[in-house]
């Protein structure tokens, strides 16, 4: 089976409504390789306004977060079921900014991932170590614990449909991209771990994206690696030209 190629844009808390619609238009009109799945993750308020247009052009729509329950008295929260009704297909779960600023734990991220699957959506599950953990050489044990506590309790059927993003915290928004070798080594480790739960065939095509300072000038080095199936892009996804260039950075298949 052909390995997946995915580039997802995480707009984070950026862009007023009209600017978001404009950026989505530029990406829709842009030149996108047919064998690369494009996904956009705008803020909640943009979602229903661009859903139809993206769908017409084969672009996936993701939310950046959701709550763990489907309805109820949780003022300010948005459920996976509500997202599904707005045309969303994916939800970013466990981004390091949510772990850091909103104290999201591995246990909560398991419950959120499960809720996302139960609503018929796909989690884009983020994992990755902070700088001090890498400096101590303990990055694999750290990521292993994130996977074990948040993903291993999921059924093999769900787990085989997930998208994983390895995002070392020290590389996010810093301009210090991981080297292709550093990323490849962790991607192999993650794939091996998940293989033990879902088997060889599913693990071979499990999308594992790299995230953290991906730019047009470093994407092709990352995408040349065997186990890097694409990228979760933050800053560079806010500039259509850069985002489209990243999408065009896979080796010829
Ligand atoms: P960055 O963000 O590309 O701006 O480093 C990546 C992310 O946080 O998903």
Boltz pocket constraint, residues with backbone or C-beta under 6 A from the ligand:
constraints:
  - pocket:
      binder: B
      contacts: [[A, 10], [A, 167], [A, 171], [A, 172], [A, 173], [A, 174], [A, 175], [A, 211], [A, 212], [A, 213], [A, 214], [A, 232], [A, 233], [A, 234], [A, 235], [A, 236]]
      max_distance: 6.0
